[in-house]
Amino acid sequence: TAGDFNGDGFADAVFTSQDAAGGLARSYVFNGSTSGPGASGQAADADAIFEGSNTSDSLLSFIVGENTGDAFDDLAIVQTDGSFPVSLLIVPGSADGPGSGVTKASDAAALCYESEFAGDGLGGTNILDYNGDGRLDLGISAFFYPSGTGQGRIYFYYDQAGSGIARESLAEADFTLSGDSTGECFGSFSAR
């Protein structure tokens, strides 16, 4: 995954390891430069490293575009509890990037979305202008909603007058779309 977390005009890269130091999953952010991201060739030299909270956690990281109203690309980290994705964490970019050193992903997040029901499977996101106001909005899919039955639901959040999404509860979504039947897994695939 690549984006520009620090606004320097170079693409930054994100990679994930599911069993890194101490058995914790990690997401590694490498800032781009004229010599490319990760010029040292070592994961330990990443500009920022985000860890899961427990050894049973898995992480999946991707760029979600500008989401917090600060004009920098943001990092999304999906954290599982070992079976289903339960948290979508939005880590904001900045002039220095999304962080430095090793940090728990949950501690670095500016926004944290928790699934409504156990087994909902939070995951895919889209950043598009859904309401035509010229600002990017957020769509979050829960493809196993409700409770692992696989009907699926997408939660949509509008940018609040250019200040970002600024809401973390799925109940605060501006609107939702749900699948029609059990096992459909509506929202499991999306296009940008």
Helices and strands as residue ranges (DSSP letters): E 2-3, E 12-17, G 21-23, E 26-30, G 43-45, E 48-51, E 59-65, E 74-80, E 85-91, E 101-104, H 105-108, E 111-114, E 122-128, E 137-142, E 153-157, G 170-172, E 175-178
